[in-house]
Amino acid sequence: MEAKRFPYQLVKTNTPPLWMRPLIPVLILLMTFIITAGLILTARANPFQAYYYFLISPLSSQVSFLEVLVKATPLMLTGVAVTFAFATGYYNIGAEGQLYAGAIAAAWLGIVLGGVPAIIAIPLMIIGGFLAGMVWALIPALLKVRLAVDEVVTTLLMNSIMAYIVSAILNGPWRDPTSGWPQSPEIAESAMFFKLVPRSRLHFGFIVGIVAIAVLWFVLTQTSFGLKMRAVGLGKPAAQFAGINVGRTTLLAALISGGIAGIAGVSEVAGIQYHLIGDLSANYGYTGVIIATLGGLNAIGVFVASLFFGLIDTGAQTVSRAMGVPVYLGQVTQAVMLLVALGMYLLQRYRIVRRA
């Protein structure tokens, strides 16, 4: 007797349904909160009280609110970077390595531009970081366009290569000769980003992030290149049939994505650390994937998602002090959200259909 088969099956689709896009951020948040609530319960804490300290308490004072904006600054830039790539169907998971490429360029330029006025030094650092991020994004982009090599694998591997390069630089020519600490020399004062609010850490990089958000909105909604990007992202065969050069559009989007991620590295060097260190990024490049996904691949959504994650980063310290929950719970929340986001992006290309 023939065994009964399950009446439904998963079928892959070339283009995910449009109605699913606005549902993805909601599903990601819901699944993340359900999973992390279980982790909070294992720490013998109340999940609802923990979420209050995560999401509400940091907004209760000016100091903590400004810190939310500080933590949101690199996330805005990496979120914009990933959105540029994802909108074209190019899944750039290499923003972390591209961020460090921009940081290396910023640290070097910040040293050699000593004595140059800030009005010249700062734009040169931003341009240098953008170009460095583009160069680091070029190899996986060419492999994708020319040889159809999966960009998820290549961009992810490039992050590991960059980590070894940074370690080699900091433990080699840039090691502090006095203390032996692996960090670059401090950049010139004229190359440092100015503070937007006195006696706070909020710096000019936040303005750069806002400009990046505005550029993303303008390109995606007001330019023919943005239309081509979205067309390629929705369906490469249809875009090619419409006369769009899919390879060139994908390559340009990938390079712009890497360049903006490089600016995030400039922001951290010139606005926060003032030198290059191995722990410059708190996984900002990987978090940019979640930012782009939660933001629905549009500018306003990326801005809101960046503030949301800045809130989680700041709230993690508050909930640790108030409830005794480990401070790395915020990082665990982001990691869970990243895995859920990647899973959602994979599953949106499948649909459940009834067997014939």
For each residue, the residues with C-beta under 8 A, 3 or more apart:
1:
2:
3:
4:
5: 355
6: 9 355
7: 354 355
8: 352 353 354 355
9: 6 352 353 355
10: 350 351 352
11: 350 351 352 353
12: 349 350
13: 16 17 349 350 351
14: 235 237 349
15: 234 235
16: 13 20 21 348 349
17: 13 20 351
18: 21
19: 22 23
20: 16 17 23 24 348
21: 16 18 24 296 297 348
22: 19 25 26 296
23: 19 20 26 27
24: 20 21 27 28 293 296 344 345 348
25: 22 28 29 293 294 295 296 301 305
26: 22 23 29 30
27: 23 24 30 31 344
28: 24 25 31 32 290 293 294 337 340 341 344
29: 25 26 32 33 294 337
30: 26 27 33 34
31: 27 28 34 35 340
32: 28 29 35 36 333 336 337 340
33: 29 30 36 37 47 51
34: 30 31 37 38
35: 31 32 38 39 336 340
36: 32 33 39 40 47 329 332 333 336
37: 33 34 40 41 47
38: 34 35 41 42
39: 35 36 42 43 329 332
40: 36 37 43 45 46 47 50 325 329
41: 37 38 44 45 47
42: 38 39
43: 39 40 324 325 326 329
44: 41
45: 40 41 49 50 323 324 325
46: 40 49 50 323
47: 33 36 37 40 41 50 51
48: 51 52
49: 45 46 52 53 323
50: 40 45 46 47 53 54 319 323 325 329
51: 33 47 48 54 55
52: 48 49 55 56 57
53: 49 50 56 57 315 318 319 322 323
54: 50 51 57 58 311 312 315 316 318 319 330 333
55: 51 52 58 311 312 315
56: 52 53 59 60
57: 52 53 54 60 64 315 318 319 322
58: 54 55 64 65 67 68 311 314 315 318
59: 56 64 65 68 311
60: 56 57 64
61: 64 65
62: 65 66
63: 66 67 200
64: 57 58 59 60 61 67 68 314 318
65: 58 59 61 62 68 69
66: 62 63 69 70 197 200 201 202
67: 58 63 64 70 71 201 310 314
68: 58 59 64 65 71 72 307 310 311 313 314
69: 65 66 72 73 202 206 307 310
70: 66 67 73 200 201 202 203 206 272 310
71: 67 68 74 75 309 310 313 314
72: 68 69 75 76 206 209 306 307 309 310
73: 69 70 76 77 203 205 206 208 209 267 271 310
74: 71 77 78 99 205 209 264 267 268 281 284
75: 71 72 78 79 284 287 288 291 305 306 309 310
76: 72 73 79 80 206 209 210 212 213 291 302 303 306
77: 73 74 80 81 205 208 209 212 260 261 263 264 267 288
78: 74 75 81 82 95 99 260 261 264 284 285 287 288 291
79: 75 76 82 83 287 288 291 292 295 302 305 306
80: 76 77 83 84 209 212 213 215 216 260 299 302
81: 77 78 84 85 92 95 98 133 257 258 259 260 261 264 288
82: 78 79 85 86 92 95 257 261 288 289 291 292
83: 79 80 86 87 216 291 292 295 297 298 299 302
84: 80 81 87 88 216 219 229 253 256 257 260
85: 81 82 88 90 91 92 253 254 257
86: 82 83 89 90 91 92 233 292 293 297
87: 83 84 220 226 229 230 233 253 297
88: 84 85 229 230 232 233 249 250 253 254
89: 86 232 233 234 236 250
90: 85 86 141 144 151 250 253 254 257
91: 85 86 151 152 155 345
92: 81 82 85 86 95 137 140 151 155 254 257 258
93: 151 152 155 156 159 286 289
94: 97 98 136 137 140 154 155 156 158 159 258 261 285
95: 78 81 82 92 98 99 257 258 261 264 284 285 286 288 289
96: 99 100 159 162 261 281 283 284 285 286
97: 94 100 101 136 155 158 159 160 161 162 163 285
98: 81 94 95 101 102 133 136 137 162 257 258 259 261 262 265 285
99: 74 78 95 96 102 103 133 261 262 264 265 268 280 281 284 285
100: 96 97 103 104 162 163 165 166 265 280 281
101: 97 98 104 105 129 132 133 135 136 162 258 262 265
102: 98 99 105 106 128 129 130 132 133 261 262 263 264 265 266
103: 99 100 106 107 129 262 265 266 268 269 276 280 281
104: 100 101 107 108 132 165 166 169 265 276
105: 101 102 108 109 125 128 129 131 132 262 265 266
106: 102 103 109 110 125 128 129 187 191 265 266 269 270 276
107: 103 104 110 111 174 184 187 269 275 276
108: 104 105 111 112 128
109: 105 106 112 113 121 124 125 128 191
110: 106 107 113 121 125 187 188 191 192 269 270 274
111: 107 108 114 184 185 187 188
112: 108 109
113: 109 110 116 120 121 124 125 188 190 191
114: 111 188 190 191
115: 188 190
116: 113 120 121 124 188 190 191
117: 120 121 190
118: 121 122 190 191 192 194
119: 122 123
120: 113 116 117 123 124
121: 109 110 113 116 117 118 124 125 188 190 191
122: 118 119 125 126 191 193 204 270
123: 119 120 126 127
124: 109 113 116 120 121 127 128
125: 105 106 109 110 113 121 122 128 129 191 266 270
126: 122 123 129 130 208 263 266
127: 123 124 130 131
128: 102 105 106 108 109 124 125 131 132 266
129: 101 102 103 105 106 125 126 132 133 262 263 265 266
130: 102 126 127 133 134 259 260 262 263 266
131: 105 127 128 134 135 259 262
132: 101 102 104 105 128 129 135 136 262 265
133: 81 98 99 101 102 129 130 136 137 258 259 260 261 262 263 265
134: 130 131 137 138 255 256 258 259 262
135: 101 131 132 138 258
136: 94 97 98 101 132 133 139 158 162 258 262
137: 92 94 98 133 134 140 141 155 254 255 257 258 259 261
138: 134 135 141 142 255 258
139: 136 142 143 154 158
140: 92 94 137 143 144 149 151 154 155 158 254
141: 90 137 138 144 145 151 250 251 254 255 258
142: 138 139 145 146 147 251
143: 139 140 146 147 149 151 154
144: 90 140 141 147 148 149 150 151 154 250 254
145: 141 142 247 250 251
146: 142 143 247
147: 142 143 144
148: 144
149: 140 143 144 153 154
150: 144 153 154
151: 90 91 92 93 140 141 143 144 154 155 254
152: 91 93 155 156
153: 149 150 156 157
154: 94 139 140 143 144 149 150 151 157 158
155: 91 92 93 94 97 137 140 151 152 158 159
156: 93 94 152 153 159 160
157: 153 154 160 161
158: 94 97 136 139 140 154 155 161 162
159: 93 94 96 97 155 156 162 163 285
160: 97 156 157 163 164
161: 97 157 158 164 165
162: 96 97 98 100 101 136 158 159 165 166
163: 97 100 159 160 166 167
164: 160 161 167 168
165: 100 104 161 162 168 169
166: 100 104 162 163 169 170 276 278
167: 163 164 170 171 182 278
168: 164 165 171 172
169: 104 165 166 172 173 174 184 276
170: 166 167 174 175 182 183 184 276 277 278
171: 167 168 175 182
172: 168 169 175
173: 169
174: 107 169 170 182 183 184 185 276
175: 170 171 172 180 181 182 183
176: 179 180 181 182 183 185
177: 180
178:
179: 176
180: 175 176 177
181: 175 176
182: 167 170 171 174 175 176 277 278
183: 170 174 175 176 275 276 277
184: 107 111 169 170 174 275 276 277
185: 111 174 176 275
186: 274 275
187: 106 107 110 111 191 192 269 270 274 275
188: 110 111 113 114 115 116 121 191 192
189: 192
190: 113 114 115 116 117 118 121
191: 106 109 110 113 114 116 118 121 122 125 187 188 270
192: 110 118 187 188 189 270 271 274
193: 122 203 204 205 267 270 271
194: 118 203 204
195: 198 200 201 202 203 204
196: 200 202 203 204 206 207
197: 66 200 202
198: 195
199:
200: 63 66 70 195 196 197
201: 66 67 70 195 272
202: 66 69 70 195 196 197 206
203: 70 73 193 194 195 196 206 267 270 271 272
204: 122 193 194 195 196 207 208 270 271
205: 73 74 77 193 208 209 266 267 268 270 271
206: 69 70 72 73 76 196 202 203 209 210
207: 196 204 210 211
208: 73 77 126 204 205 211 212 263 267
209: 72 73 74 76 77 80 205 206 212 213 267 306
210: 76 206 207 213 214
211: 207 208 214 215
212: 76 77 80 208 209 215 216 260 263
213: 76 80 209 210 216 217 299 302 303
214: 210 211 217 218 299
215: 80 211 212 218 219
216: 80 83 84 212 213 219 220 299 302
217: 213 214 220 221 222 298 299 300
218: 214 215 221 222 223 226
219: 84 215 216 222 223 225 226 229
220: 87 216 217 223 226 229 230 298 299
221: 217 218 226
222: 217 218 219 226
223: 218 219 220 226 227
224: 227 228
225: 219 228 229 249 252
226: 87 218 219 220 221 222 223 229 230
227: 223 224 230 231
228: 224 225 231 232 239 244 249
229: 84 87 88 219 220 225 226 232 233 249 253
230: 87 88 220 226 227 233 234
231: 227 228 234 235 238 239 242 244
232: 88 89 228 229 235 236 239 244 246 249 250
233: 86 87 88 89 229 230 297
234: 15 89 230 231 238 239
235: 14 15 231 232 238 239
236: 89 232 239 240 246
237: 14 240 241
238: 231 234 235 241 242
239: 228 231 232 234 235 236 242 244 246 249
240: 236 237 243 244 246
241: 237 238
242: 231 238 239
243: 240
244: 228 231 232 239 240 249
245: 248 249
246: 232 236 239 240 249 250
247: 145 146 250 251
248: 245 251 252
249: 88 225 228 229 232 239 244 245 246 252 253
250: 88 89 90 141 144 145 232 246 247 253 254
251: 141 142 145 247 248 254 255
252: 225 248 249 255 256
253: 84 85 87 88 90 229 249 250 256 257
254: 85 88 90 92 137 140 141 144 151 250 251 257 258
255: 134 137 138 141 251 252 258 259
256: 84 134 252 253 259 260
257: 81 82 84 85 90 92 95 98 137 253 254 260 261
258: 81 92 94 95 98 101 133 134 135 136 137 138 141 254 255 261 262
259: 81 98 130 131 133 134 137 255 256 262 263
260: 77 78 80 81 84 130 133 212 256 257 263 264
261: 77 78 81 82 94 95 96 98 99 102 133 137 257 258 264 265 285 288
262: 98 99 101 102 103 105 129 130 131 132 133 134 136 258 259 265 266
263: 77 102 126 129 130 133 208 212 259 260 266 267
264: 74 77 78 81 95 99 102 260 261 267 268 284 285
265: 98 99 100 101 102 103 104 105 106 129 132 133 261 262 268 269 280 281
266: 102 103 105 106 125 126 128 129 130 205 262 263 269 270
267: 73 74 77 193 203 205 208 209 263 264 270 271 272
268: 74 99 103 205 264 265 271 272 273 280 281 284
269: 103 106 107 110 187 265 266 272 273 274 275 276 280
270: 106 110 122 125 187 191 192 193 203 204 205 266 267 274
271: 73 192 193 203 204 205 267 268
272: 70 201 203 267 268 269
273: 268 269 276 277 280
274: 110 186 187 192 269 270
275: 107 183 184 185 186 187 269
276: 103 104 106 107 166 169 170 174 183 184 269 273 280
277: 170 182 183 184 273 280
278: 166 167 170 182
279: 282
280: 99 100 103 265 268 269 273 276 277
281: 74 96 99 100 103 265 268 284 285
282: 279 287 313 331
283: 96 286 287 331 334
284: 74 75 78 95 96 99 264 268 281 287 288
285: 78 94 95 96 97 98 99 159 261 264 281 288
286: 93 95 96 283 289 290 338
287: 75 78 79 282 283 284 290 291 309 334 338
288: 75 77 78 79 81 82 95 261 284 285 291 292
289: 82 93 95 286 292 293 338 341 342
290: 28 286 287 293 294 305 309 334 337 338 341
291: 75 76 78 79 82 83 287 288 294 295 302 305 306 309
292: 79 82 83 86 288 289 295 297 302 305
293: 24 25 28 86 289 290 296 297 341 344 345
294: 25 28 29 290 291 301 305 308 337 341
295: 25 79 83 291 292 298 299 300 301 302 303 304 305 306
296: 21 22 24 25 293 301
297: 21 83 86 87 233 292 293 301
298: 83 217 220 295 301 302
299: 80 83 213 214 216 217 220 295 302 303
300: 217 295 303 304
301: 25 294 295 296 297 298 304 305
302: 76 79 80 83 213 216 291 292 295 298 299 305 306
303: 76 213 295 299 300 306 307
304: 295 300 301 307 308
305: 25 75 79 290 291 292 294 295 301 302 308 309
306: 72 75 76 79 209 291 295 302 303 309 310
307: 68 69 72 303 304 310 311
308: 294 304 305 311 312
309: 71 72 75 287 290 291 305 306 312 313 334
310: 67 68 69 70 71 72 73 75 306 307 313 314
311: 54 55 58 59 68 307 308 314 315
312: 54 55 308 309 315 316 330 333 334
313: 68 71 282 309 310 316 330
314: 58 64 67 68 71 310 311 317 318
315: 53 54 55 57 58 311 312 318 319 330
316: 54 312 313 319 320 327 328 329 330 331 333
317: 314 320 321 327 330
318: 53 54 57 58 64 314 315 321 322
319: 50 53 54 57 315 316 322 323 325 329
320: 316 317 323 324 325 326 327 329
321: 317 318
322: 53 57 318 319
323: 45 46 49 50 53 319 320
324: 43 45 320
325: 40 43 45 50 319 320 329
326: 43 320 329
327: 316 317 320 330
328: 316 331 332
329: 36 39 40 43 50 316 319 320 325 326 332 333
330: 54 312 313 315 316 317 327 333 334
331: 282 283 316 328 334 335
332: 36 39 328 329 335 336
333: 32 36 54 312 316 329 330 336 337
334: 283 287 290 309 312 330 331 337 338
335: 331 332 338 339
336: 32 35 36 332 333 339 340
337: 28 29 32 290 294 333 334 340 341
338: 286 287 289 290 334 335 341 342
339: 335 336 342 343
340: 28 31 32 35 336 337 343 344
341: 28 289 290 293 294 337 338 344 345
342: 289 338 339 345 346
343: 339 340 346 347
344: 24 27 28 293 340 341 347 348
345: 24 91 293 341 342 348 349
346: 342 343 349 350
347: 343 344 350
348: 16 20 21 24 344 345
349: 12 13 14 16 345 346
350: 10 11 12 13 346 347
351: 10 11 13 17
352: 8 9 10 11
353: 8 9 11
354: 7 8
355: 5 6 7 8 9
356:
